[in-house]
Amino acid sequence: MRALILEDEALAAERLQLMLEKLRPDIEILAILDTVEDAVSYFSTGVRPDLAFFDIQLADGASFQVFESVKVPCPVIFTTAYDQYTLKAFKVNSIDYLLKPIGKTDLEQALAQYEDLKEKFGQPTVQLQQVEQLLQSMQRRYKERFVVKTGHQFLSIRAEDIRYLFTEHKTTWIRHADGKKHALEYTLEELEALLDPKYFFRTNRQYIVHIEAIDQTTVYSNARLKIKLQDGEETTVSRDRVSDFRTWLGG
């Protein structure tokens, strides 16, 4: 299998390449590109990879612009940091995707799906119209403010002022940058979908933390991590989330 990677984050591209080479030892990575312009130039030469991995958002635009400028002669598996709730359109349009940070299990499933489609129907392709519909459906804004009740008053709290969120006695709480905490009528599952994953991370069943709230991270028992927050609060990163957390923390 000959593959192309279009990814503007060097560490993410390197990690994807290493996983691909481990899962498919016979794979050949033809090139790692990081801009729309480079991808257009590359495909203009007539090179035909068997498969390509496209990050959706690149430094010089969205990767769907590649389809507008040149024929992409191979199937594409998209990679994205958008949360899973906005990615249902991929399945509707029969386009594969990998949610960042990419896990080995998800990557294996995507490769197996590609190989199965190729065996049954020949080389699958991606249509520009499908890509445009997909990206339009994914244009979302994360929640910027939350309303909380304090006594007889309602306060508007900006998401950027939230240091972390946690559950306690079946109630969800916000810890504000000013140190105060406020009850919130959302579950952590709902908040995980509403908050920008660039800044917030679900460390375990009880906590979602803002990246600026982290003071110190240390190795804990059973390959877990312990996080000390700036206000002295401590929480742990679940063992199955450690790899994703490290990727998120490194940007």
Number of C-alpha atoms within 10 A of each C-alpha: 13 14 20 22 23 23 25 20 14 12 13 17 18 14 13 20 19 13 16 20 13 12 15 13 11 11 14 16 17 15 15 19 19 20 20 25 15 14 24 19 13 15 17 13 8 11 12 16 19 17 22 22 21 27 27 20 17 16 12 12 13 15 24 20 18 21 19 13 15 14 14 23 19 18 20 23 20 18 20 17 16 19 17 11 10 15 19 14 18 19 11 10 15 11 19 20 22 22 16 17 18 20 14 14 10 13 19 15 13 16 18 12 13 18 15 12 13 15 11 9 8 10 15 18 14 18 13 16 12 16 19 15 13 21 18 10 14 17 9 10 9 11 13 14 15 15 14 17 13 10 6 5 7 10 12 11 16 13 21 16 16 22 23 25 24 22 17 10 5 8 13 19 21 23 18 18 16 9 10 8 14 17 18 19 15 13 15 22 11 10 18 16 16 16 21 20 18 13 15 23 22 22 22 17 12 14 20 23 22 23 17 16 18 19 14 12 15 10 12 13 8 8 12 17 21 18 22 17 20 14 13 11 12 14 19 19 24 18 16 12 15 16 16 17 19 12 15 17 13 8 11
